[in-house]
């Protein structure tokens, strides 16, 4: 989608991007039990990977608030996935 919207690529690239985004949102809903936990944990990992991507690929150095937020996100992942349950 970004290539189509910002880089002037063809309509078909935008359409393919839209399809991929729709599948990205729908396919995970077919996962087995505890989907909510896994999806929430994935969100935390996605946050951290986005910060790393911005740093390594886009050249945007994370500031201390990015790092603090990433640590909070990963902390949430560990609580969601590994905190003992009764």
N, C-alpha and C positions, 0 to 999 in steps of 0.2 A: 504494500500500500504506500509506504513512504517513497519508494522509487517513483511511483506513478504521481503522487501528490506533489512532491518537492523536486524531483529530478527530471520530470518531463518524459518519463517512459510511456510506452503505449497503454491504451485503455486495457488491453488484455493482461498486462502485468498487474494493473490495479484490480481487475476482476479475479485473477488468480490469487492475489494477496487477500482479497476479501473472502474468498472461499477457504483459504488456509486459516484465516482468523476465525471464521465460523466453526470450522472443524476443531480448531484449537479449543474453543469454548464448549462444544457439544460432546466430543469424543470422551473426555474425562468423566462425564456423567454416567457412562456405562460401566465404570469400574466397580469391582465388588465392594464388600463391606468396608466400613470406616472411610468411605470416600471423602467425607467432610474433613476429617483429620489430615488425610494425605494431601488434599487440595490446599488446605490452610498452610500446611508445612511447605508445600511447593511454593506458595506465595512468598514465604520468608526467604527461601533459597533464591527465588526469582529476583527479589529485591537486591540481594547481595551480588548476584551475577550481573544485574543491570549496572550496579556501581562499578564492578570490575570491567565490564564491557566499555562503559563510558571512559574509564581511565586508559585501558589498553588500546582500544580501537579508535575512539573519538578524541583521545588526548585531553580529556577533562579530568584533572586531578581531583580526587575526592577531598573535601575538607573535613574537619573534625566532626562536623555534624552528620555528614554522610557516613563516616565510620561509626559514630555512636549509633545512628539509626540502623546500620547494618548489623551491629552487635545485638541491638534489641531484637531485630528481626530473627537472627539466628538463635537467640535465647528463646524466643517464642517457639521456634521450630523444635528445639530440644524439649521444651515443656510439653508441647502437643504430642510429640512422638514417643518420648521416653519416660515421662513422669509416671510413677507407679499408680495403677488404678485398682480400685477395690472391686 
